[in-house]
C-alpha cells in the first residue's frame, strides 16, 4: 500500500514538474487509449466477416428459404452481410449491377471501419510536438534564470531542465505506441476490406453459375 502511494506521489510530482503542456499530452493519451480499445473491439474479424456466410446464403437460396426476413437478418448480421445484401438486391439486373452495388455498399463500410483512425493518426503527430513545446518552454525558463540570476540558482535551473525532459519523454511515450497501433489498424482494415470483396465476388460468381461453393468447406 505504501509502495502504491509512493508511486502515485512520484507520478504526480512528475506531472507537476512537466508544466501545463502535460495536460494536453495526458488528454491525448486518454483519447488514444479510448480509440484503441474501441477499434480492437470493433475490428474483430468474426463480427465483420462471419465464417461460411456466403455458403449459408447460397444454401438458403437453393432451398427457397431466402425471403425478406432472411435478407433483413443478413443485412443486420455483419458488414459482410450488408455488402452481400446490396448485391443480392440487384441480382436481377446482372453481374455488373451487382458489382456496382457491392462497391457502393463497400465504400460506406470502409468509412465505418476507418472510424477514429484519422484522430489516432493526428494524436501520433501532435503528442511529440506538444512534448517539444514543453521542451522549448523549459529551456526558456532555464535561460531566463541564467540571465537574471546567473548559474547559482540550481533549483530554478533544475526545474526548467526537468520540465523540458519530462514533456519530451511524455510526448514520445504517447506518440510511439499510437503510431504503431495506427499502422496496425490501417493494415487490418485493408485486409478486412480485401477479404470482404473476395467473399462478395464469390457470391456474384455463384449466383451466375461460374463457381461452386461447398457449404462444408
N, C-alpha and C positions, 0 to 999 in steps of 0.2 A: 504493500500500500504506500509506504514511504517512497519506494523507488518510482512508483507511478506518479506521485505528487511531484517528486523532484524532476522527473522527465517533463511533466506538463509545465512546471515553472521555467525550466530551461527553454522550452519551446516558446512560451510567452515572452521570455526575455529576448529571444532571437527575433520574434516578430516585432517587438517594440524597437529593437536596435535597427531593424531594417527600414524604419521610417514609413511614411504614408504610402509609398509605392508598393508596400507589401499587401495593402488592402485590395487593389485591383488584381494583383498576382494570385492572391488566395481566392478571389472571386472567380478568376479564370479557371483555377484548379477545380473548384466545386462544379462549375458549369461543365467542364470537360469530363469530370467523373460521372456526372449525371447522364451525359450524352453517351459515354462509353458503355455504361450499364444498360441503357435503353437500346443501343444498337446491338449489343451482344444478344439481347432477348429478341429483338425484332427480326434480326437476320438469321435466325435459326433455320437451317435448310429444311428440316422436316415440316416446318409450318409454312414455308414458301413453296417447296417442291415435294409434295407428298409422294411417296413411292407408289408406283403402279397406278397412278391416277388415270393416265391415258388408257391403260388396259381396262380399268374399271368402266370408263366411259364407253369404250368400244363394246364391252360386254352388255352394258345397258342398251346400246343402240341395236346390237344384234338380236337381243331378246325382246325388243319392242318395249322396253321399260323406261326409255328416256323421255319423260314428259316435262311439263312446265315446272313441276315440283322438284324433279331431279336437276333441272337446269338451274333453278334458283339456288338449290343446295350446292351445286358445283361452283357457281359464281361466288358464293359466300365462304367457300371452304378454304381458299388459299389464293395467292397471287397467280399460280399456275392455273387454277380453276377459273379465275376471272379471264385469263387470256384464252383458254380453251372455249369458254362460253362465247366470247366475242367472235371467234372463228366459226363456231357451230351455228350461230345466229345468221351467218351469211353463207352457209354451206350451199344453199340452192343457187347462189349466184356464181359458183365456180371457184376454182383454185385461187385465182388471183385476188378475187374479192375476199376470200378467207384470209389470205396472207396479208392483205392491206388492213383488214380489221384487227388481225392479230398484232401487227406492227403498231397500229394506233393505240390499242389497249396496252401494249408493252411499254410505250413511251410514258404513259401515265404511271405505270407501276415502277419504272426506273426512277422517276422523280420521288416516289414514296420510299423506295429502297435507299436513295441517297439523302434522305431527310437528315438534317442536322450535320451532315458531313462538311458542308461549307463552313459552318460555325466552328466545328472542330479544327478544321484547317486554319481558320483565322486565329483561333487561340494559340495554335502551334507557332504562328508567326508573331503574334502580339506579345506573348509571355516573355520571350528573351529580350524584346525591345523595352518592355517595362523594367526588366532586370537591368538593362543597360542604362535606362533613365535613372534608376536608383543609384547606379554606379557613378554616373556623372554628378548627381546631386551630392552624394557622399564625398566625392573628390573636391567639389566646390567648397564644401564645408571645411575640408582639410586645409585647402589653400587660403581660405578666409581666416582661419585660426592662425595659420603661419604668418599671414600678412599683419594681423592685428596684435598677436601675442608672441610671435616667434615660434620656435620649436620647443619651448619649455613646458607648454601645457600638454602633457602626454595624454591625459584623459580625453580632452577635446579632440586631439588628433586620432586617438584610438576609436572614438565614437564615429567620426566621419569615415575612417577606413573600414570599420566593421559594417557600417551601413552599405558601403559600396560592395563589399564582398558578399554580404548576406543576400542582397537583392539580386545580384548576378547569379548566385547559386540557386536561389528560389526560382528565378525565371527559367533557367536551364532545366531545373528539376521538373517543372511543369511542361516545358516545351518538348523535351526528348521523348517521353512516353506518348505524348499526344501526337507527335509526328509519326511515330512507329504505328500506333493504332489507327491513325487516319489512313495511312497507306494500306494497312491490313483490311480495313473495312471497304476501302475503294476497290481493292482487288477482289474481295469477296463478292461485292455487288456485281462486278464484271463477270465473275464465274457463274453466279446465280442467273444472271440475265442470259448468258450464253446457253446454259443448260435449259432454261425455260424456252428459249427459241427452238432448240433442238426437239424438245418434247412437243411443242406446238406444231412444228413442221411434221413430226411423226404422225400427229393426229390428222393433218391435212392429207398426207400420203395414204394413210389407212382408209380414210373416207373416200378417196379417189382410186382405191384398188391398186396402189402401187407398192404397198408394203403390208406384210402380215405382222400381226402383233400377238405375242404369246402371253396370255394372262398369267401363266405360271412362272414366267421368267423373273 
